[in-house]
Each structure stands twice: as structure tokens, then as C-alpha cells.
Amino acid sequence: MDEFSKAWRTGKAERSARISFASPELLWKVLTAKRWQLLRVLCGAGPVSIREAARRVDRDVKAVHSDVTALLNAGVLDRTEGGEIVFPYDAVKVEFLLQAA
């Protein structure tokens, strides 16, 4: 409620991005365990090179490049003008609903 009050008084509401997937299966196809690990180290890190991202997750640069390409295509990562990659968020919240058929 404090955040709402502050946003109301200042007229500055915090904006958040939302990425949707058509199904949980597609979510897990895009956000594999290795890609999730990559996002964890990029979260709040600012722009980094793919080589630096690979170093941080202790993986092969070529494999990380492949994962970065998939995440860029899905709109999860951004590329800076200088060619670095950035995950421009400080936090991630994943939600999906599982219902009886």
C-alpha cells in the first residue's frame, strides 16, 4: 500500500514488463534450466558481453551464445548499441495456472 500511495502522490508508478507464453510447455522450452541459470547471473548485472556471461555461468561461449540468441528472439534479453547483452530487470516473477482438465 505504501508503494501505491507513493506512486499516487508523485504520479510515478513503477513500470513492469510482462512476457507471456502460450503454454507452460512453451515456457519451459524457452526457459530451460541452463537459460534460467544464465538469467539469474544477468539479473541486475547490467550490460555484459556474451563471453563474460559464459564466464559467469562457467559454460562454453558457443553454448551460451546459442542460449542468448534464443532469449533475444523470445524478447527476454536485450542487446545494447555496443553489442552487449542485458537482462534489464532486477527481479523475475513466473506465474502460471494449473487447472483440472
VMD Tcl script that builds the backbone (N, CA, C; Angstrom):
set m [mol new atoms 303]
animate dup $m
set s [atomselect $m all]
$s set {name element resname resid chain x y z} {
  {N N MET 1 A 0.821 -1.183 0.000}
  {CA C MET 1 A 0.000 0.000 0.000}
  {C C MET 1 A 0.873 1.259 0.000}
  {N N ASP 2 A 2.024 1.201 0.665}
  {CA C ASP 2 A 2.936 2.349 0.682}
  {C C ASP 2 A 3.400 2.709 -0.725}
  {N N GLU 3 A 3.733 1.669 -1.529}
  {CA C GLU 3 A 4.188 1.913 -2.888}
  {C C GLU 3 A 3.077 2.549 -3.722}
  {N N PHE 4 A 1.843 2.080 -3.527}
  {CA C PHE 4 A 0.708 2.660 -4.254}
  {C C PHE 4 A 0.536 4.127 -3.880}
  {N N SER 5 A 0.591 4.421 -2.591}
  {CA C SER 5 A 0.434 5.800 -2.128}
  {C C SER 5 A 1.518 6.706 -2.702}
  {N N LYS 6 A 2.760 6.211 -2.702}
  {CA C LYS 6 A 3.875 6.992 -3.233}
  {C C LYS 6 A 3.676 7.259 -4.726}
  {N N ALA 7 A 3.276 6.231 -5.459}
  {CA C ALA 7 A 3.053 6.384 -6.892}
  {C C ALA 7 A 1.904 7.351 -7.159}
  {N N TRP 8 A 0.872 7.291 -6.341}
  {CA C TRP 8 A -0.284 8.171 -6.499}
  {C C TRP 8 A 0.117 9.635 -6.263}
  {N N ARG 9 A 0.894 9.874 -5.213}
  {CA C ARG 9 A 1.303 11.242 -4.877}
  {C C ARG 9 A 2.270 11.821 -5.904}
  {N N THR 10 A 3.218 11.011 -6.340}
  {CA C THR 10 A 4.246 11.521 -7.244}
  {C C THR 10 A 3.865 11.405 -8.710}
  {N N GLY 11 A 2.865 10.585 -8.981}
  {CA C GLY 11 A 2.485 10.364 -10.374}
  {C C GLY 11 A 3.450 9.457 -11.105}
  {N N LYS 12 A 4.328 8.795 -10.341}
  {CA C LYS 12 A 5.324 7.911 -10.942}
  {C C LYS 12 A 5.080 6.484 -10.489}
  {N N ALA 13 A 4.362 5.745 -11.285}
  {CA C ALA 13 A 4.146 4.335 -10.979}
  {C C ALA 13 A 5.290 3.533 -11.567}
  {N N GLU 14 A 5.776 2.555 -10.826}
  {CA C GLU 14 A 6.843 1.696 -11.328}
  {C C GLU 14 A 6.284 0.829 -12.444}
  {N N ARG 15 A 6.989 0.785 -13.544}
  {CA C ARG 15 A 6.527 0.021 -14.679}
  {C C ARG 15 A 7.171 -1.354 -14.654}
  {N N SER 16 A 6.428 -2.329 -15.096}
  {CA C SER 16 A 6.991 -3.662 -15.185}
  {C C SER 16 A 6.671 -4.234 -16.557}
  {N N ALA 17 A 7.519 -5.112 -17.009}
  {CA C ALA 17 A 7.325 -5.769 -18.299}
  {C C ALA 17 A 6.700 -7.119 -18.064}
  {N N ARG 18 A 5.974 -7.567 -19.039}
  {CA C ARG 18 A 5.326 -8.863 -18.939}
  {C C ARG 18 A 5.581 -9.612 -20.236}
  {N N ILE 19 A 6.049 -10.814 -20.101}
  {CA C ILE 19 A 6.235 -11.692 -21.256}
  {C C ILE 19 A 5.342 -12.890 -21.030}
  {N N SER 20 A 4.515 -13.169 -22.008}
  {CA C SER 20 A 3.570 -14.285 -21.887}
  {C C SER 20 A 3.948 -15.408 -22.835}
  {N N PHE 21 A 3.652 -16.619 -22.420}
  {CA C PHE 21 A 3.857 -17.803 -23.243}
  {C C PHE 21 A 2.509 -18.489 -23.420}
  {N N ALA 22 A 2.295 -19.068 -24.580}
  {CA C ALA 22 A 1.011 -19.688 -24.907}
  {C C ALA 22 A 0.704 -20.897 -24.021}
  {N N SER 23 A 1.730 -21.533 -23.503}
  {CA C SER 23 A 1.521 -22.719 -22.659}
  {C C SER 23 A 2.714 -22.888 -21.727}
  {N N PRO 24 A 2.513 -23.626 -20.638}
  {CA C PRO 24 A 3.665 -23.920 -19.767}
  {C C PRO 24 A 4.759 -24.692 -20.505}
  {N N GLU 25 A 4.367 -25.522 -21.444}
  {CA C GLU 25 A 5.349 -26.288 -22.215}
  {C C GLU 25 A 6.269 -25.358 -23.018}
  {N N LEU 26 A 5.683 -24.317 -23.613}
  {CA C LEU 26 A 6.487 -23.360 -24.363}
  {C C LEU 26 A 7.379 -22.547 -23.424}
  {N N LEU 27 A 6.853 -22.200 -22.255}
  {CA C LEU 27 A 7.658 -21.502 -21.252}
  {C C LEU 27 A 8.904 -22.309 -20.930}
  {N N TRP 28 A 8.745 -23.597 -20.640}
  {CA C TRP 28 A 9.894 -24.426 -20.257}
  {C C TRP 28 A 10.789 -24.756 -21.446}
  {N N LYS 29 A 10.241 -24.685 -22.662}
  {CA C LYS 29 A 11.083 -24.874 -23.855}
  {C C LYS 29 A 12.013 -23.671 -24.031}
  {N N VAL 30 A 11.500 -22.476 -23.776}
  {CA C VAL 30 A 12.314 -21.263 -23.905}
  {C C VAL 30 A 13.211 -21.082 -22.686}
  {N N LEU 31 A 12.661 -21.252 -21.496}
  {CA C LEU 31 A 13.430 -21.038 -20.266}
  {C C LEU 31 A 13.928 -22.377 -19.714}
  {N N THR 32 A 14.876 -22.953 -20.415}
  {CA C THR 32 A 15.473 -24.207 -19.963}
  {C C THR 32 A 16.269 -23.955 -18.674}
  {N N ALA 33 A 16.705 -24.992 -18.044}
  {CA C ALA 33 A 17.473 -24.861 -16.795}
  {C C ALA 33 A 18.750 -24.044 -17.015}
  {N N LYS 34 A 19.441 -24.276 -18.120}
  {CA C LYS 34 A 20.682 -23.540 -18.405}
  {C C LYS 34 A 20.388 -22.065 -18.685}
  {N N ARG 35 A 19.295 -21.790 -19.375}
  {CA C ARG 35 A 18.934 -20.395 -19.668}
  {C C ARG 35 A 18.473 -19.681 -18.407}
  {N N TRP 36 A 17.765 -20.392 -17.542}
  {CA C TRP 36 A 17.345 -19.814 -16.268}
  {C C TRP 36 A 18.577 -19.452 -15.438}
  {N N GLN 37 A 19.573 -20.324 -15.430}
  {CA C GLN 37 A 20.833 -20.053 -14.724}
  {C C GLN 37 A 21.495 -18.800 -15.300}
  {N N LEU 38 A 21.479 -18.677 -16.608}
  {CA C LEU 38 A 22.044 -17.504 -17.266}
  {C C LEU 38 A 21.299 -16.232 -16.854}
  {N N LEU 39 A 19.975 -16.287 -16.819}
  {CA C LEU 39 A 19.188 -15.127 -16.397}
  {C C LEU 39 A 19.478 -14.752 -14.948}
  {N N ARG 40 A 19.677 -15.754 -14.110}
  {CA C ARG 40 A 19.988 -15.479 -12.695}
  {C C ARG 40 A 21.251 -14.639 -12.552}
  {N N VAL 41 A 22.283 -14.971 -13.326}
  {CA C VAL 41 A 23.532 -14.211 -13.198}
  {C C VAL 41 A 23.458 -12.860 -13.903}
  {N N LEU 42 A 22.568 -12.724 -14.876}
  {CA C LEU 42 A 22.422 -11.458 -15.586}
  {C C LEU 42 A 21.460 -10.495 -14.890}
  {N N CYS 43 A 20.623 -11.018 -14.011}
  {CA C CYS 43 A 19.614 -10.212 -13.324}
  {C C CYS 43 A 20.289 -9.113 -12.509}
  {N N GLY 44 A 20.054 -7.865 -12.910}
  {CA C GLY 44 A 20.624 -6.725 -12.201}
  {C C GLY 44 A 22.092 -6.467 -12.473}
  {N N ALA 45 A 22.711 -7.220 -13.386}
  {CA C ALA 45 A 24.146 -7.097 -13.635}
  {C C ALA 45 A 24.493 -5.984 -14.618}
  {N N GLY 46 A 23.519 -5.494 -15.362}
  {CA C GLY 46 A 23.809 -4.501 -16.394}
  {C C GLY 46 A 24.337 -5.180 -17.647}
  {N N PRO 47 A 24.737 -4.400 -18.646}
  {CA C PRO 47 A 25.222 -4.965 -19.908}
  {C C PRO 47 A 26.536 -5.737 -19.734}
  {N N VAL 48 A 26.610 -6.901 -20.360}
  {CA C VAL 48 A 27.829 -7.716 -20.353}
  {C C VAL 48 A 28.004 -8.348 -21.736}
  {N N SER 49 A 29.213 -8.739 -22.032}
  {CA C SER 49 A 29.472 -9.462 -23.285}
  {C C SER 49 A 29.023 -10.912 -23.120}
  {N N ILE 50 A 28.840 -11.568 -24.238}
  {CA C ILE 50 A 28.473 -12.992 -24.180}
  {C C ILE 50 A 29.612 -13.788 -23.557}
  {N N ARG 51 A 30.833 -13.408 -23.854}
  {CA C ARG 51 A 31.994 -14.090 -23.268}
  {C C ARG 51 A 31.987 -13.958 -21.737}
  {N N GLU 52 A 31.662 -12.764 -21.245}
  {CA C GLU 52 A 31.601 -12.549 -19.798}
  {C C GLU 52 A 30.438 -13.336 -19.184}
  {N N ALA 53 A 29.316 -13.376 -19.879}
  {CA C ALA 53 A 28.176 -14.159 -19.393}
  {C C ALA 53 A 28.555 -15.637 -19.295}
  {N N ALA 54 A 29.267 -16.140 -20.304}
  {CA C ALA 54 A 29.714 -17.537 -20.287}
  {C C ALA 54 A 30.662 -17.793 -19.125}
  {N N ARG 55 A 31.546 -16.841 -18.858}
  {CA C ARG 55 A 32.474 -16.984 -17.730}
  {C C ARG 55 A 31.709 -17.054 -16.407}
  {N N ARG 56 A 30.690 -16.216 -16.273}
  {CA C ARG 56 A 29.931 -16.167 -15.022}
  {C C ARG 56 A 29.142 -17.440 -14.748}
  {N N VAL 57 A 28.726 -18.142 -15.797}
  {CA C VAL 57 A 27.991 -19.402 -15.594}
  {C C VAL 57 A 28.883 -20.616 -15.804}
  {N N ASP 58 A 30.184 -20.363 -16.079}
  {CA C ASP 58 A 31.170 -21.430 -16.267}
  {C C ASP 58 A 30.726 -22.410 -17.352}
  {N N ARG 59 A 30.405 -21.824 -18.516}
  {CA C ARG 59 A 29.971 -22.625 -19.660}
  {C C ARG 59 A 30.718 -22.196 -20.911}
  {N N ASP 60 A 30.651 -23.021 -21.930}
  {CA C ASP 60 A 31.253 -22.760 -23.228}
  {C C ASP 60 A 30.587 -21.547 -23.886}
  {N N VAL 61 A 31.397 -20.675 -24.486}
  {CA C VAL 61 A 30.892 -19.449 -25.108}
  {C C VAL 61 A 29.899 -19.765 -26.227}
  {N N LYS 62 A 30.180 -20.785 -27.018}
  {CA C LYS 62 A 29.297 -21.145 -28.135}
  {C C LYS 62 A 27.921 -21.581 -27.626}
  {N N ALA 63 A 27.890 -22.353 -26.556}
  {CA C ALA 63 A 26.617 -22.803 -25.990}
  {C C ALA 63 A 25.835 -21.633 -25.399}
  {N N VAL 64 A 26.542 -20.736 -24.722}
  {CA C VAL 64 A 25.890 -19.551 -24.147}
  {C C VAL 64 A 25.377 -18.657 -25.272}
  {N N HIS 65 A 26.142 -18.530 -26.343}
  {CA C HIS 65 A 25.701 -17.737 -27.496}
  {C C HIS 65 A 24.382 -18.276 -28.044}
  {N N SER 66 A 24.264 -19.583 -28.142}
  {CA C SER 66 A 23.032 -20.218 -28.618}
  {C C SER 66 A 21.855 -19.891 -27.684}
  {N N ASP 67 A 22.100 -19.966 -26.382}
  {CA C ASP 67 A 21.043 -19.645 -25.411}
  {C C ASP 67 A 20.682 -18.163 -25.457}
  {N N VAL 68 A 21.671 -17.311 -25.599}
  {CA C VAL 68 A 21.430 -15.873 -25.690}
  {C C VAL 68 A 20.578 -15.561 -26.915}
  {N N THR 69 A 20.889 -16.191 -28.045}
  {CA C THR 69 A 20.104 -15.985 -29.262}
  {C C THR 69 A 18.644 -16.367 -29.049}
  {N N ALA 70 A 18.402 -17.490 -28.404}
  {CA C ALA 70 A 17.030 -17.923 -28.130}
  {C C ALA 70 A 16.317 -16.936 -27.209}
  {N N LEU 71 A 17.015 -16.433 -26.201}
  {CA C LEU 71 A 16.413 -15.481 -25.260}
  {C C LEU 71 A 16.194 -14.119 -25.906}
  {N N LEU 72 A 17.081 -13.709 -26.807}
  {CA C LEU 72 A 16.877 -12.472 -27.565}
  {C C LEU 72 A 15.653 -12.605 -28.468}
  {N N ASN 73 A 15.531 -13.744 -29.154}
  {CA C ASN 73 A 14.399 -13.974 -30.053}
  {C C ASN 73 A 13.068 -14.016 -29.304}
  {N N ALA 74 A 13.104 -14.476 -28.057}
  {CA C ALA 74 A 11.887 -14.545 -27.242}
  {C C ALA 74 A 11.563 -13.198 -26.587}
  {N N GLY 75 A 12.473 -12.248 -26.692}
  {CA C GLY 75 A 12.248 -10.943 -26.089}
  {C C GLY 75 A 12.595 -10.870 -24.621}
  {N N VAL 76 A 13.318 -11.866 -24.124}
  {CA C VAL 76 A 13.682 -11.917 -22.710}
  {C C VAL 76 A 14.935 -11.087 -22.441}
  {N N LEU 77 A 15.882 -11.104 -23.363}
  {CA C LEU 77 A 17.107 -10.305 -23.253}
  {C C LEU 77 A 17.069 -9.176 -24.277}
  {N N ASP 78 A 17.845 -8.141 -24.016}
  {CA C ASP 78 A 18.029 -7.037 -24.958}
  {C C ASP 78 A 19.496 -6.959 -25.339}
  {N N ARG 79 A 19.764 -6.327 -26.476}
  {CA C ARG 79 A 21.133 -6.093 -26.910}
  {C C ARG 79 A 21.365 -4.582 -26.917}
  {N N THR 80 A 22.495 -4.160 -26.371}
  {CA C THR 80 A 22.818 -2.738 -26.340}
  {C C THR 80 A 23.361 -2.309 -27.698}
  {N N GLU 81 A 23.487 -1.003 -27.891}
  {CA C GLU 81 A 24.065 -0.488 -29.134}
  {C C GLU 81 A 25.501 -0.961 -29.323}
  {N N GLY 82 A 26.185 -1.200 -28.212}
  {CA C GLY 82 A 27.562 -1.683 -28.272}
  {C C GLY 82 A 27.686 -3.177 -28.488}
  {N N GLY 83 A 26.551 -3.883 -28.589}
  {CA C GLY 83 A 26.568 -5.320 -28.856}
  {C C GLY 83 A 26.540 -6.191 -27.614}
  {N N GLU 84 A 26.526 -5.582 -26.431}
  {CA C GLU 84 A 26.453 -6.385 -25.210}
  {C C GLU 84 A 25.008 -6.828 -24.983}
  {N N ILE 85 A 24.847 -7.806 -24.115}
  {CA C ILE 85 A 23.512 -8.282 -23.780}
  {C C ILE 85 A 23.144 -7.759 -22.395}
  {N N VAL 86 A 21.854 -7.582 -22.188}
  {CA C VAL 86 A 21.398 -7.090 -20.893}
  {C C VAL 86 A 20.037 -7.699 -20.571}
  {N N PHE 87 A 19.900 -8.105 -19.343}
  {CA C PHE 87 A 18.606 -8.519 -18.800}
  {C C PHE 87 A 18.166 -7.337 -17.947}
  {N N PRO 88 A 17.289 -6.485 -18.489}
  {CA C PRO 88 A 17.038 -5.175 -17.875}
  {C C PRO 88 A 16.081 -5.184 -16.695}
  {N N TYR 89 A 16.109 -6.232 -15.906}
  {CA C TYR 89 A 15.199 -6.337 -14.772}
  {C C TYR 89 A 15.974 -6.694 -13.512}
  {N N ASP 90 A 15.454 -6.264 -12.379}
  {CA C ASP 90 A 16.067 -6.584 -11.095}
  {C C ASP 90 A 15.450 -7.807 -10.454}
  {N N ALA 91 A 14.307 -8.236 -10.975}
  {CA C ALA 91 A 13.601 -9.378 -10.396}
  {C C ALA 91 A 12.774 -10.053 -11.478}
  {N N VAL 92 A 12.444 -11.307 -11.232}
  {CA C VAL 92 A 11.614 -12.090 -12.146}
  {C C VAL 92 A 10.539 -12.783 -11.333}
  {N N LYS 93 A 9.337 -12.730 -11.841}
  {CA C LYS 93 A 8.226 -13.450 -11.218}
  {C C LYS 93 A 7.585 -14.295 -12.304}
  {N N VAL 94 A 7.504 -15.592 -12.071}
  {CA C VAL 94 A 6.920 -16.511 -13.037}
  {C C VAL 94 A 5.605 -17.007 -12.462}
  {N N GLU 95 A 4.546 -16.861 -13.239}
  {CA C GLU 95 A 3.227 -17.325 -12.812}
  {C C GLU 95 A 2.612 -18.181 -13.906}
  {N N PHE 96 A 1.981 -19.265 -13.511}
  {CA C PHE 96 A 1.120 -19.977 -14.436}
  {C C PHE 96 A 0.084 -20.722 -13.629}
  {N N LEU 97 A -1.022 -20.997 -14.278}
  {CA C LEU 97 A -2.161 -21.621 -13.623}
  {C C LEU 97 A -2.296 -23.050 -14.095}
  {N N LEU 98 A -2.397 -23.955 -13.173}
  {CA C LEU 98 A -2.611 -25.366 -13.491}
  {C C LEU 98 A -4.026 -25.714 -13.051}
  {N N GLN 99 A -4.866 -26.121 -14.004}
  {CA C GLN 99 A -6.249 -26.446 -13.703}
  {C C GLN 99 A -6.552 -27.881 -14.082}
  {N N ALA 100 A -7.566 -28.423 -13.429}
  {CA C ALA 100 A -8.041 -29.755 -13.786}
  {C C ALA 100 A -8.626 -29.702 -15.198}
  {N N ALA 101 A -8.377 -30.737 -15.967}
  {CA C ALA 101 A -8.851 -30.772 -17.364}
  {C C ALA 101 A -10.341 -30.902 -17.477}
}
mol reanalyze $m
mol bondsrecalc $m
mol representation Tube
mol addrep $m
